[in-house]
Structure formats: structure tokens, C-alpha cells
Amino acid sequence: MAPVYSKINTDDKRRIYESYVRGEDYVDVARLLNVKRTTAYNIVKRAEQNHGQIERPRGGHRHAKVTDAMRAVVRAVVEEHPDFTIRNINRELCTRLPQSPSISQTTISGILYGLLVTPKKLEDHQRREIRIAQNNRDTLTPLG
């Protein structure tokens, strides 16, 4: 049967390391906390290597290629041309922001998902209806 290991919480690790820093016998503190001597030694050694940090920070900043300006352009393109495909949106993005890094169609799809826009394939007659509606909206003049 395999031995059962228990995870040592950060507070206990901190107590062991602080007793080492104060010059006390950290092995005695470890014994009181039911931590093996070698584990206590490794806690102290790792903390010394990390300049006194008991736990190393996990994760970190997620590097993103998509800027707020790119999201704004994608939103504007979708509002201006609701019949554009993802490829057309990407081309328009490259045209309007030539200095921005090129991004994939999957990334464009992720931006649309974040904007709560679902890209759908439109049939030719649907594209025609959208264009007619846009033309009618542009030619209408407000009353008054």
C-alpha cells in the first residue's frame, strides 16, 4: 500500500522558516507540526532560494495580442457590415489598423464571442435583404 502524504499548509511552512530565520531549531518546530525533518529542510532550502518567499507565485499575466482598439474596430465593422464573414472582418481590421499584429480567424471569432455576436453563414438572399434594408435606412429622411 502506498504511503499517504498530507499537504503542508502555508502557515506551517511559514512557522518553520521563521524559526530558522530567528536561529531556533526549526526541526523541533517541524516535529511539533508533524512534519518530517527532510521536508522541513526542503521548506527552508526552497525559501532561501526564493529570497524568503515561502510559496512561489503561480500563473502570471496572460499575454494578449488583441488590444481594446482592435476590439473597437471589430465592433464597428460588425455594426457597419453585419453580413461580413470572419475573413472579411479580419481583412477590414488589417486595413483599418495596419500597425496591429495579424491575428487568426479563431481570435476574431473569440472577439465576436466576447462581444456577444454570433457569426452565422448568410445565404445570398439574406445578404441581399440586409443590403436593401441598409440602403432604405440611408435614404430615409427624418420628418420634422
N, CA, C and O atoms as a GROMACS GRO file, in nm:
protein
  576
    1MET      N    1   0.085  -0.118   0.000
    1MET     CA    2   0.000   0.000   0.000
    1MET      C    3   0.089   0.124   0.000
    1MET      O    4   0.187   0.132   0.074
    2ALA      N    5   0.053   0.222  -0.085
    2ALA     CA    6   0.132   0.344  -0.099
    2ALA      C    7   0.115   0.432   0.024
    2ALA      O    8   0.008   0.437   0.084
    3PRO      N    9   0.222   0.503   0.062
    3PRO     CA   10   0.210   0.592   0.178
    3PRO      C   11   0.117   0.709   0.147
    3PRO      O   12   0.107   0.753   0.032
    4VAL      N   13   0.050   0.758   0.248
    4VAL     CA   14  -0.042   0.871   0.234
    4VAL      C   15   0.032   0.997   0.277
    4VAL      O   16   0.083   1.006   0.389
    5TYR      N   17   0.038   1.093   0.188
    5TYR     CA   18   0.105   1.219   0.217
    5TYR      C   19   0.001   1.327   0.242
    5TYR      O   20  -0.104   1.330   0.178
    6SER      N   21   0.032   1.413   0.336
    6SER     CA   22  -0.059   1.525   0.361
    6SER      C   23   0.009   1.654   0.317
    6SER      O   24   0.130   1.670   0.332
    7LYS      N   25  -0.070   1.743   0.262
    7LYS     CA   26  -0.016   1.870   0.215
    7LYS      C   27   0.005   1.962   0.335
    7LYS      O   28  -0.082   1.974   0.422
    8ILE      N   29   0.120   2.025   0.339
    8ILE     CA   30   0.153   2.116   0.449
    8ILE      C   31   0.105   2.254   0.409
    8ILE      O   32   0.138   2.304   0.302
    9ASN      N   33   0.025   2.316   0.496
    9ASN     CA   34  -0.030   2.446   0.460
    9ASN      C   35   0.077   2.556   0.472
    9ASN      O   36   0.183   2.535   0.531
   10THR      N   37   0.048   2.668   0.415
   10THR     CA   38   0.143   2.778   0.406
   10THR      C   39   0.180   2.832   0.545
   10THR      O   40   0.295   2.871   0.567
   11ASP      N   41   0.085   2.834   0.637
   11ASP     CA   42   0.114   2.885   0.771
   11ASP      C   43   0.219   2.800   0.841
   11ASP      O   44   0.309   2.852   0.906
   12ASP      N   45   0.208   2.668   0.828
   12ASP     CA   46   0.307   2.579   0.891
   12ASP      C   47   0.444   2.596   0.826
   12ASP      O   48   0.546   2.597   0.894
   13LYS      N   49   0.444   2.611   0.694
   13LYS     CA   50   0.572   2.635   0.625
   13LYS      C   51   0.634   2.766   0.674
   13LYS      O   52   0.755   2.774   0.695
   14ARG      N   53   0.550   2.866   0.691
   14ARG     CA   54   0.600   2.996   0.736
   14ARG      C   55   0.656   2.985   0.878
   14ARG      O   56   0.760   3.045   0.908
   15ARG      N   57   0.590   2.910   0.966
   15ARG     CA   58   0.639   2.892   1.104
   15ARG      C   59   0.775   2.824   1.104
   15ARG      O   60   0.865   2.864   1.178
   16ILE      N   61   0.791   2.722   1.020
   16ILE     CA   62   0.919   2.651   1.012
   16ILE      C   63   1.027   2.746   0.964
   16ILE      O   64   1.136   2.752   1.022
   17TYR      N   65   1.000   2.822   0.857
   17TYR     CA   66   1.101   2.911   0.802
   17TYR      C   67   1.133   3.025   0.898
   17TYR      O   68   1.250   3.061   0.913
   18GLU      N   69   1.032   3.082   0.963
   18GLU     CA   70   1.058   3.191   1.057
   18GLU      C   71   1.141   3.144   1.177
   18GLU      O   72   1.224   3.220   1.228
   19SER      N   73   1.119   3.020   1.222
   19SER     CA   74   1.202   2.968   1.332
   19SER      C   75   1.347   2.952   1.285
   19SER      O   76   1.440   2.973   1.363
   20TYR      N   77   1.367   2.916   1.159
   20TYR     CA   78   1.502   2.906   1.103
   20TYR      C   79   1.568   3.043   1.100
   20TYR      O   80   1.684   3.058   1.136
   21VAL      N   81   1.493   3.144   1.055
   21VAL     CA   82   1.546   3.280   1.043
   21VAL      C   83   1.585   3.335   1.181
   21VAL      O   84   1.686   3.404   1.194
   22ARG      N   85   1.504   3.305   1.283
   22ARG     CA   86   1.532   3.352   1.418
   22ARG      C   87   1.647   3.274   1.483
   22ARG      O   88   1.692   3.310   1.592
   23GLY      N   89   1.695   3.170   1.418
   23GLY     CA   90   1.806   3.092   1.472
   23GLY      C   91   1.762   2.980   1.566
   23GLY      O   92   1.845   2.916   1.630
   24GLU      N   93   1.633   2.956   1.572
   24GLU     CA   94   1.583   2.849   1.657
   24GLU      C   95   1.598   2.716   1.584
   24GLU      O   96   1.632   2.712   1.466
   25ASP      N   97   1.572   2.608   1.654
   25ASP     CA   98   1.580   2.475   1.594
   25ASP      C   99   1.450   2.449   1.518
   25ASP      O  100   1.348   2.413   1.576
   26TYR      N  101   1.456   2.467   1.388
   26TYR     CA  102   1.335   2.453   1.306
   26TYR      C  103   1.290   2.308   1.296
   26TYR      O  104   1.174   2.282   1.265
   27VAL      N  105   1.380   2.213   1.321
   27VAL     CA  106   1.343   2.072   1.318
   27VAL      C  107   1.249   2.041   1.435
   27VAL      O  108   1.157   1.960   1.420
   28ASP      N  109   1.271   2.105   1.550
   28ASP     CA  110   1.180   2.086   1.664
   28ASP      C  111   1.042   2.142   1.632
   28ASP      O  112   0.940   2.080   1.666
   29VAL      N  113   1.037   2.256   1.568
   29VAL     CA  114   0.908   2.315   1.528
   29VAL      C  115   0.839   2.222   1.430
   29VAL      O  116   0.718   2.200   1.438
   30ALA      N  117   0.916   2.167   1.337
   30ALA     CA  118   0.858   2.075   1.239
   30ALA      C  119   0.803   1.951   1.307
   30ALA      O  120   0.696   1.902   1.271
   31ARG      N  121   0.876   1.901   1.406
   31ARG     CA  122   0.830   1.783   1.479
   31ARG      C  123   0.698   1.812   1.549
   31ARG      O  124   0.609   1.727   1.550
   32LEU      N  125   0.683   1.932   1.608
   32LEU     CA  126   0.558   1.970   1.673
   32LEU      C  127   0.442   1.980   1.573
   32LEU      O  128   0.327   1.958   1.609
   33LEU      N  129   0.473   2.013   1.450
   33LEU     CA  130   0.371   2.027   1.346
   33LEU      C  131   0.349   1.897   1.267
   33LEU      O  132   0.275   1.896   1.169
   34ASN      N  133   0.415   1.789   1.310
   34ASN     CA  134   0.408   1.658   1.240
   34ASN      C  135   0.460   1.667   1.097
   34ASN      O  136   0.401   1.610   1.004
   35VAL      N  137   0.569   1.738   1.080
   35VAL     CA  138   0.635   1.750   0.951
   35VAL      C  139   0.769   1.679   0.962
   35VAL      O  140   0.843   1.699   1.058
   36LYS      N  141   0.800   1.596   0.863
   36LYS     CA  142   0.926   1.521   0.867
   36LYS      C  143   1.045   1.615   0.856
   36LYS      O  144   1.035   1.725   0.800
   37ARG      N  145   1.158   1.572   0.909
   37ARG     CA  146   1.280   1.652   0.912
   37ARG      C  147   1.324   1.690   0.771
   37ARG      O  148   1.360   1.805   0.746
   38THR      N  149   1.322   1.594   0.679
   38THR     CA  150   1.368   1.623   0.543
   38THR      C  151   1.275   1.723   0.474
   38THR      O  152   1.319   1.807   0.395
   39THR      N  153   1.146   1.714   0.503
   39THR     CA  154   1.051   1.809   0.446
   39THR      C  155   1.079   1.949   0.500
   39THR      O  156   1.076   2.046   0.424
   40ALA      N  157   1.104   1.960   0.629
   40ALA     CA  158   1.137   2.089   0.690
   40ALA      C  159   1.264   2.146   0.628
   40ALA      O  160   1.272   2.266   0.599
   41TYR      N  161   1.363   2.060   0.607
   41TYR     CA  162   1.488   2.104   0.544
   41TYR      C  163   1.459   2.158   0.404
   41TYR      O  164   1.513   2.262   0.366
   42ASN      N  165   1.373   2.087   0.326
   42ASN     CA  166   1.341   2.131   0.190
   42ASN      C  167   1.261   2.262   0.190
   42ASN      O  168   1.278   2.345   0.101
   43ILE      N  169   1.175   2.281   0.290
   43ILE     CA  170   1.100   2.407   0.301
   43ILE      C  171   1.195   2.523   0.321
   43ILE      O  172   1.183   2.626   0.256
   44VAL      N  173   1.291   2.506   0.412
   44VAL     CA  174   1.390   2.611   0.441
   44VAL      C  175   1.478   2.636   0.320
   44VAL      O  176   1.504   2.751   0.284
   45LYS      N  177   1.523   2.530   0.258
   45LYS     CA  178   1.611   2.542   0.141
   45LYS      C  179   1.541   2.616   0.027
   45LYS      O  180   1.599   2.706  -0.034
   46ARG      N  181   1.416   2.579   0.000
   46ARG     CA  182   1.340   2.643  -0.108
   46ARG      C  183   1.313   2.790  -0.076
   46ARG      O  184   1.321   2.875  -0.164
   47ALA      N  185   1.281   2.820   0.049
   47ALA     CA  186   1.256   2.959   0.088
   47ALA      C  187   1.383   3.043   0.074
   47ALA      O  188   1.377   3.159   0.032
   48GLU      N  189   1.496   2.986   0.109
   48GLU     CA  190   1.624   3.058   0.093
   48GLU      C  191   1.653   3.084  -0.055
   48GLU      O  192   1.700   3.192  -0.090
   49GLN      N  193   1.625   2.988  -0.140
   49GLN     CA  194   1.649   3.005  -0.283
   49GLN      C  195   1.558   3.113  -0.342
   49GLN      O  196   1.595   3.182  -0.437
   50ASN      N  197   1.438   3.127  -0.285
   50ASN     CA  198   1.340   3.224  -0.334
   50ASN      C  199   1.342   3.354  -0.256
   50ASN      O  200   1.243   3.428  -0.255
   51HIS      N  201   1.454   3.383  -0.189
   51HIS     CA  202   1.473   3.508  -0.115
   51HIS      C  203   1.366   3.528  -0.007
   51HIS      O  204   1.314   3.638   0.010
   52GLY      N  205   1.335   3.422   0.064
   52GLY     CA  206   1.242   3.431   0.177
   52GLY      C  207   1.097   3.409   0.143
   52GLY      O  208   1.012   3.412   0.232
   53GLN      N  209   1.066   3.387   0.017
   53GLN     CA  210   0.927   3.360  -0.020
   53GLN      C  211   0.896   3.214   0.008
   53GLN      O  212   0.966   3.124  -0.038
   54ILE      N  213   0.790   3.192   0.084
   54ILE     CA  214   0.751   3.056   0.118
   54ILE      C  215   0.687   2.987  -0.001
   54ILE      O  216   0.724   2.875  -0.036
   55GLU      N  217   0.592   3.053  -0.063
   55GLU     CA  218   0.523   2.999  -0.180
   55GLU      C  219   0.560   3.083  -0.301
   55GLU      O  220   0.560   3.206  -0.295
   56ARG      N  221   0.591   3.018  -0.409
   56ARG     CA  222   0.618   3.091  -0.532
   56ARG      C  223   0.488   3.134  -0.596
   56ARG      O  224   0.389   3.060  -0.590
   57PRO      N  225   0.485   3.250  -0.657
   57PRO     CA  226   0.362   3.292  -0.725
   57PRO      C  227   0.335   3.202  -0.844
   57PRO      O  228   0.426   3.163  -0.917
   58ARG      N  229   0.211   3.169  -0.863
   58ARG     CA  230   0.170   3.082  -0.974
   58ARG      C  231   0.102   3.166  -1.081
   58ARG      O  232   0.052   3.275  -1.055
   59GLY      N  233   0.100   3.111  -1.199
   59GLY     CA  234   0.032   3.179  -1.308
   59GLY      C  235   0.109   3.301  -1.354
   59GLY      O  236   0.231   3.296  -1.367
   60GLY      N  237   0.041   3.407  -1.378
   60GLY     CA  238   0.104   3.530  -1.422
   60GLY      C  239   0.016   3.602  -1.520
   60GLY      O  240  -0.098   3.562  -1.544
   61HIS      N  241   0.069   3.706  -1.576
   61HIS     CA  242  -0.006   3.787  -1.671
   61HIS      C  243  -0.022   3.710  -1.802
   61HIS      O  244   0.073   3.651  -1.853
   62ARG      N  245  -0.141   3.711  -1.853
   62ARG     CA  246  -0.167   3.645  -1.980
   62ARG      C  247  -0.140   3.744  -2.093
   62ARG      O  248  -0.202   3.851  -2.099
   63HIS      N  249  -0.049   3.709  -2.178
   63HIS     CA  250  -0.011   3.798  -2.287
   63HIS      C  251  -0.118   3.792  -2.396
   63HIS      O  252  -0.147   3.684  -2.449
   64ALA      N  253  -0.174   3.904  -2.429
   64ALA     CA  254  -0.280   3.910  -2.527
   64ALA      C  255  -0.238   3.995  -2.645
   64ALA      O  256  -0.178   4.101  -2.629
   65LYS      N  257  -0.269   3.946  -2.765
   65LYS     CA  258  -0.240   4.022  -2.884
   65LYS      C  259  -0.349   4.124  -2.914
   65LYS      O  260  -0.324   4.225  -2.979
   66VAL      N  261  -0.468   4.096  -2.866
   66VAL     CA  262  -0.584   4.179  -2.900
   66VAL      C  263  -0.592   4.298  -2.806
   66VAL      O  264  -0.599   4.282  -2.684
   67THR      N  265  -0.591   4.416  -2.863
   67THR     CA  266  -0.600   4.539  -2.784
   67THR      C  267  -0.744   4.590  -2.784
   67THR      O  268  -0.829   4.541  -2.858
   68ASP      N  269  -0.769   4.688  -2.700
   68ASP     CA  270  -0.903   4.748  -2.695
   68ASP      C  271  -0.936   4.817  -2.827
   68ASP      O  272  -1.052   4.817  -2.870
   69ALA      N  273  -0.836   4.874  -2.891
   69ALA     CA  274  -0.859   4.939  -3.020
   69ALA      C  275  -0.902   4.838  -3.125
   69ALA      O  276  -0.988   4.866  -3.208
   70MET      N  277  -0.842   4.719  -3.121
   70MET     CA  278  -0.880   4.614  -3.217
   70MET      C  279  -1.023   4.568  -3.191
   70MET      O  280  -1.099   4.544  -3.285
   71ARG      N  281  -1.060   4.554  -3.064
   71ARG     CA  282  -1.198   4.515  -3.031
   71ARG      C  283  -1.297   4.620  -3.080
   71ARG      O  284  -1.404   4.588  -3.131
   72ALA      N  285  -1.260   4.748  -3.064
   72ALA     CA  286  -1.348   4.856  -3.108
   72ALA      C  287  -1.365   4.853  -3.259
   72ALA      O  288  -1.475   4.876  -3.310
   73VAL      N  289  -1.258   4.825  -3.332
   73VAL     CA  290  -1.267   4.819  -3.478
   73VAL      C  291  -1.354   4.702  -3.520
   73VAL      O  292  -1.436   4.716  -3.612
   74VAL      N  293  -1.337   4.587  -3.456
   74VAL     CA  294  -1.419   4.471  -3.490
   74VAL      C  295  -1.566   4.502  -3.465
   74VAL      O  296  -1.652   4.469  -3.546
   75ARG      N  297  -1.596   4.566  -3.352
   75ARG     CA  298  -1.734   4.604  -3.321
   75ARG      C  299  -1.789   4.698  -3.428
   75ARG      O  300  -1.901   4.681  -3.474
   76ALA      N  301  -1.709   4.798  -3.467
   76ALA     CA  302  -1.754   4.893  -3.569
   76ALA      C  303  -1.777   4.824  -3.703
   76ALA      O  304  -1.874   4.854  -3.772
   77VAL      N  305  -1.689   4.732  -3.740
   77VAL     CA  306  -1.704   4.662  -3.867
   77VAL      C  307  -1.831   4.578  -3.866
   77VAL      O  308  -1.904   4.575  -3.965
   78VAL      N  309  -1.857   4.511  -3.755
   78VAL     CA  310  -1.978   4.428  -3.746
   78VAL      C  311  -2.103   4.515  -3.753
   78VAL      O  312  -2.202   4.477  -3.815
   79GLU      N  313  -2.100   4.631  -3.688
   79GLU     CA  314  -2.216   4.719  -3.693
   79GLU      C  315  -2.237   4.779  -3.833
   79GLU      O  316  -2.351   4.797  -3.876
   80GLU      N  317  -2.127   4.809  -3.902
   80GLU     CA  318  -2.138   4.866  -4.037
   80GLU      C  319  -2.174   4.761  -4.140
   80GLU      O  320  -2.252   4.787  -4.232
   81HIS      N  321  -2.118   4.642  -4.125
   81HIS     CA  322  -2.137   4.535  -4.223
   81HIS      C  323  -2.176   4.405  -4.152
   81HIS      O  324  -2.091   4.320  -4.128
   82PRO      N  325  -2.303   4.390  -4.117
   82PRO     CA  326  -2.343   4.270  -4.044
   82PRO      C  327  -2.334   4.142  -4.128
   82PRO      O  328  -2.341   4.032  -4.074
   83ASP      N  329  -2.320   4.158  -4.261
   83ASP     CA  330  -2.312   4.040  -4.347
   83ASP      C  331  -2.168   3.996  -4.374
   83ASP      O  332  -2.147   3.902  -4.451
   84PHE      N  333  -2.069   4.060  -4.313
   84PHE     CA  334  -1.929   4.022  -4.334
   84PHE      C  335  -1.900   3.887  -4.270
   84PHE      O  336  -1.951   3.853  -4.164
   85THR      N  337  -1.816   3.813  -4.339
   85THR     CA  338  -1.767   3.688  -4.281
   85THR      C  339  -1.650   3.720  -4.188
   85THR      O  340  -1.602   3.833  -4.183
   86ILE      N  341  -1.607   3.620  -4.114
   86ILE     CA  342  -1.494   3.641  -4.023
   86ILE      C  343  -1.370   3.680  -4.101
   86ILE      O  344  -1.291   3.764  -4.056
   87ARG      N  345  -1.352   3.621  -4.217
   87ARG     CA  346  -1.237   3.655  -4.302
   87ARG      C  347  -1.244   3.802  -4.346
   87ARG      O  348  -1.144   3.872  -4.345
   88ASN      N  349  -1.364   3.848  -4.384
   88ASN     CA  350  -1.381   3.988  -4.425
   88ASN      C  351  -1.355   4.082  -4.308
   88ASN      O  352  -1.295   4.188  -4.325
   89ILE      N  353  -1.402   4.044  -4.190
   89ILE     CA  354  -1.379   4.127  -4.071
   89ILE      C  355  -1.229   4.138  -4.045
   89ILE      O  356  -1.178   4.245  -4.013
   90ASN      N  357  -1.158   4.026  -4.059
   90ASN     CA  358  -1.012   4.025  -4.036
   90ASN      C  359  -0.942   4.114  -4.138
   90ASN      O  360  -0.850   4.188  -4.102
   91ARG      N  361  -0.983   4.107  -4.265
   91ARG     CA  362  -0.922   4.192  -4.368
   91ARG      C  363  -0.947   4.340  -4.339
   91ARG      O  364  -0.857   4.424  -4.353
   92GLU      N  365  -1.070   4.371  -4.298
   92GLU     CA  366  -1.103   4.510  -4.266
   92GLU      C  367  -1.023   4.559  -4.146
   92GLU      O  368  -0.980   4.674  -4.142
   93LEU      N  369  -1.003   4.470  -4.049
   93LEU     CA  370  -0.922   4.505  -3.932
   93LEU      C  371  -0.779   4.538  -3.973
   93LEU      O  372  -0.720   4.635  -3.926
   94CYS      N  373  -0.722   4.456  -4.062
   94CYS     CA  374  -0.586   4.482  -4.111
   94CYS      C  375  -0.578   4.612  -4.190
   94CYS      O  376  -0.476   4.680  -4.188
   95THR      N  377  -0.686   4.645  -4.261
   95THR     CA  378  -0.689   4.769  -4.339
   95THR      C  379  -0.696   4.892  -4.248
   95THR      O  380  -0.626   4.990  -4.269
   96ARG      N  381  -0.782   4.884  -4.145
   96ARG     CA  382  -0.801   4.999  -4.057
   96ARG      C  383  -0.688   5.016  -3.955
   96ARG      O  384  -0.657   5.128  -3.915
   97LEU      N  385  -0.629   4.905  -3.913
   97LEU     CA  386  -0.518   4.912  -3.816
   97LEU      C  387  -0.397   4.836  -3.873
   97LEU      O  388  -0.368   4.724  -3.830
   98PRO      N  389  -0.327   4.896  -3.968
   98PRO     CA  390  -0.214   4.825  -4.031
   98PRO      C  391  -0.098   4.798  -3.935
   98PRO      O  392  -0.020   4.705  -3.959
   99GLN      N  393  -0.084   4.876  -3.829
   99GLN     CA  394   0.027   4.858  -3.737
   99GLN      C  395   0.001   4.746  -3.636
   99GLN      O  396   0.093   4.703  -3.566
  100SER      N  397  -0.122   4.698  -3.628
  100SER     CA  398  -0.154   4.594  -3.530
  100SER      C  399  -0.104   4.458  -3.578
  100SER      O  400  -0.090   4.437  -3.699
  101PRO      N  401  -0.075   4.365  -3.485
  101PRO     CA  402  -0.028   4.233  -3.526
  101PRO      C  403  -0.140   4.156  -3.596
  101PRO      O  404  -0.258   4.176  -3.566
  102SER      N  405  -0.102   4.069  -3.687
  102SER     CA  406  -0.203   3.990  -3.755
  102SER      C  407  -0.256   3.884  -3.659
  102SER      O  408  -0.181   3.826  -3.581
  103ILE      N  409  -0.386   3.860  -3.666
  103ILE     CA  410  -0.448   3.762  -3.577
  103ILE      C  411  -0.526   3.662  -3.661
  103ILE      O  412  -0.562   3.690  -3.775
  104SER      N  413  -0.551   3.547  -3.604
  104SER     CA  414  -0.618   3.440  -3.677
  104SER      C  415  -0.769   3.460  -3.677
  104SER      O  416  -0.823   3.544  -3.606
  105GLN      N  417  -0.834   3.380  -3.761
  105GLN     CA  418  -0.980   3.385  -3.766
  105GLN      C  419  -1.040   3.333  -3.636
  105GLN      O  420  -1.148   3.375  -3.596
  106THR      N  421  -0.970   3.241  -3.570
  106THR     CA  422  -1.016   3.191  -3.441
  106THR      C  423  -1.016   3.302  -3.338
  106THR      O  424  -1.107   3.310  -3.255
  107THR      N  425  -0.915   3.388  -3.342
  107THR     CA  426  -0.909   3.502  -3.250
  107THR      C  427  -1.021   3.600  -3.278
  107THR      O  428  -1.082   3.653  -3.185
  108ILE      N  429  -1.050   3.625  -3.406
  108ILE     CA  430  -1.162   3.711  -3.444
  108ILE      C  431  -1.292   3.652  -3.390
  108ILE      O  432  -1.377   3.723  -3.337
  109SER      N  433  -1.306   3.521  -3.403
  109SER     CA  434  -1.425   3.453  -3.351
  109SER      C  435  -1.435   3.471  -3.200
  109SER      O  436  -1.545   3.488  -3.146
  110GLY      N  437  -1.321   3.466  -3.130
  110GLY     CA  438  -1.320   3.488  -2.986
  110GLY      C  439  -1.361   3.630  -2.949
  110GLY      O  440  -1.430   3.651  -2.850
  111ILE      N  441  -1.317   3.727  -3.029
  111ILE     CA  442  -1.356   3.866  -3.006
  111ILE      C  443  -1.508   3.881  -3.023
  111ILE      O  444  -1.575   3.945  -2.943
  112LEU      N  445  -1.561   3.819  -3.130
  112LEU     CA  446  -1.704   3.826  -3.154
  112LEU      C  447  -1.781   3.760  -3.040
  112LEU      O  448  -1.887   3.809  -2.998
  113TYR      N  449  -1.728   3.649  -2.990
  113TYR     CA  450  -1.791   3.581  -2.877
  113TYR      C  451  -1.793   3.673  -2.755
  113TYR      O  452  -1.892   3.677  -2.682
  114GLY      N  453  -1.684   3.746  -2.733
  114GLY     CA  454  -1.677   3.840  -2.622
  114GLY      C  455  -1.773   3.958  -2.639
  114GLY      O  456  -1.820   4.016  -2.541
  115LEU      N  457  -1.802   3.991  -2.763
  115LEU     CA  458  -1.897   4.100  -2.791
  115LEU      C  459  -2.041   4.049  -2.796
  115LEU      O  460  -2.133   4.125  -2.825
  116LEU      N  461  -2.059   3.920  -2.769
  116LEU     CA  462  -2.190   3.855  -2.773
  116LEU      C  463  -2.250   3.859  -2.913
  116LEU      O  464  -2.371   3.879  -2.929
  117VAL      N  465  -2.165   3.842  -3.014
  117VAL     CA  466  -2.208   3.837  -3.153
  117VAL      C  467  -2.184   3.696  -3.203
  117VAL      O  468  -2.073   3.643  -3.188
  118THR      N  469  -2.286   3.635  -3.262
  118THR     CA  470  -2.271   3.500  -3.315
  118THR      C  471  -2.256   3.509  -3.466
  118THR      O  472  -2.348   3.552  -3.535
  119PRO      N  473  -2.140   3.469  -3.518
  119PRO     CA  474  -2.126   3.472  -3.663
  119PRO      C  475  -2.206   3.357  -3.725
  119PRO      O  476  -2.196   3.242  -3.681
  120LYS      N  477  -2.284   3.389  -3.827
  120LYS     CA  478  -2.363   3.288  -3.897
  120LYS      C  479  -2.341   3.303  -4.045
  120LYS      O  480  -2.318   3.412  -4.097
  121LYS      N  481  -2.350   3.191  -4.112
  121LYS     CA  482  -2.337   3.195  -4.256
  121LYS      C  483  -2.469   3.242  -4.315
  121LYS      O  484  -2.574   3.185  -4.286
  122LEU      N  485  -2.462   3.346  -4.398
  122LEU     CA  486  -2.582   3.401  -4.459
  122LEU      C  487  -2.596   3.350  -4.601
  122LEU      O  488  -2.497   3.335  -4.673
  123GLU      N  489  -2.716   3.322  -4.640
  123GLU     CA  490  -2.744   3.285  -4.778
  123GLU      C  491  -2.746   3.412  -4.863
  123GLU      O  492  -2.755   3.522  -4.810
  124ASP      N  493  -2.738   3.395  -4.994
  124ASP     CA  494  -2.734   3.510  -5.083
  124ASP      C  495  -2.857   3.600  -5.069
  124ASP      O  496  -2.844   3.722  -5.069
  125HIS      N  497  -2.977   3.540  -5.058
  125HIS     CA  498  -3.098   3.623  -5.049
  125HIS      C  499  -3.100   3.701  -4.916
  125HIS      O  500  -3.155   3.810  -4.910
  126GLN      N  501  -3.041   3.645  -4.810
  126GLN     CA  502  -3.035   3.716  -4.683
  126GLN      C  503  -2.939   3.834  -4.692
  126GLN      O  504  -2.965   3.941  -4.637
  127ARG      N  505  -2.828   3.815  -4.763
  127ARG     CA  506  -2.734   3.925  -4.783
  127ARG      C  507  -2.801   4.038  -4.861
  127ARG      O  508  -2.784   4.156  -4.828
  128ARG      N  509  -2.879   4.001  -4.964
  128ARG     CA  510  -2.949   4.100  -5.044
  128ARG      C  511  -3.049   4.178  -4.958
  128ARG      O  512  -3.060   4.300  -4.970
  129GLU      N  513  -3.122   4.107  -4.872
  129GLU     CA  514  -3.220   4.174  -4.785
  129GLU      C  515  -3.152   4.271  -4.689
  129GLU      O  516  -3.205   4.379  -4.662
  130ILE      N  517  -3.036   4.234  -4.638
  130ILE     CA  518  -2.963   4.323  -4.547
  130ILE      C  519  -2.918   4.447  -4.621
  130ILE      O  520  -2.930   4.558  -4.570
  131ARG      N  521  -2.864   4.429  -4.743
  131ARG     CA  522  -2.820   4.544  -4.821
  131ARG      C  523  -2.936   4.638  -4.853
  131ARG      O  524  -2.923   4.760  -4.845
  132ILE      N  525  -3.052   4.580  -4.891
  132ILE     CA  526  -3.170   4.662  -4.922
  132ILE      C  527  -3.214   4.738  -4.799
  132ILE      O  528  -3.246   4.857  -4.808
  133ALA      N  529  -3.215   4.672  -4.684
  133ALA     CA  530  -3.255   4.740  -4.560
  133ALA      C  531  -3.158   4.852  -4.526
  133ALA      O  532  -3.200   4.958  -4.479
  134GLN      N  533  -3.028   4.830  -4.548
  134GLN     CA  534  -2.930   4.935  -4.521
  134GLN      C  535  -2.949   5.052  -4.617
  134GLN      O  536  -2.941   5.168  -4.576
  135ASN      N  537  -2.975   5.023  -4.744
  135ASN     CA  538  -2.996   5.130  -4.842
  135ASN      C  539  -3.120   5.210  -4.808
  135ASN      O  540  -3.119   5.333  -4.816
  136ASN      N  541  -3.228   5.141  -4.769
  136ASN     CA  542  -3.351   5.211  -4.732
  136ASN      C  543  -3.329   5.298  -4.609
  136ASN      O  544  -3.381   5.410  -4.601
  137ARG      N  545  -3.253   5.249  -4.514
  137ARG     CA  546  -3.228   5.326  -4.393
  137ARG      C  547  -3.146   5.450  -4.427
  137ARG      O  548  -3.167   5.557  -4.370
  138ASP      N  549  -3.051   5.436  -4.522
  138ASP     CA  550  -2.969   5.550  -4.560
  138ASP      C  551  -3.046   5.656  -4.639
  138ASP      O  552  -3.015   5.775  -4.631
  139THR      N  553  -3.148   5.612  -4.716
  139THR     CA  554  -3.220   5.708  -4.800
  139THR      C  555  -3.337   5.773  -4.728
  139THR      O  556  -3.388   5.875  -4.774
  140LEU      N  557  -3.380   5.715  -4.616
  140LEU     CA  558  -3.491   5.775  -4.542
  140LEU      C  559  -3.448   5.906  -4.478
  140LEU      O  560  -3.337   5.917  -4.426
  141THR      N  561  -3.537   6.004  -4.483
  141THR     CA  562  -3.508   6.131  -4.418
  141THR      C  563  -3.604   6.147  -4.301
  141THR      O  564  -3.721   6.113  -4.313
  142PRO      N  565  -3.556   6.198  -4.189
  142PRO     CA  566  -3.643   6.215  -4.073
  142PRO      C  567  -3.746   6.325  -4.098
  142PRO      O  568  -3.718   6.424  -4.165
  143LEU      N  569  -3.865   6.305  -4.043
  143LEU     CA  570  -3.972   6.404  -4.057
  143LEU      C  571  -3.955   6.514  -3.955
  143LEU      O  572  -3.908   6.488  -3.844
  144GLY      N  573  -3.990   6.634  -3.991
  144GLY     CA  574  -3.994   6.742  -3.894
  144GLY      C  575  -3.887   6.836  -3.904
  144GLY      O  576  -3.880   6.931  -3.826
   0.00000   0.00000   0.00000
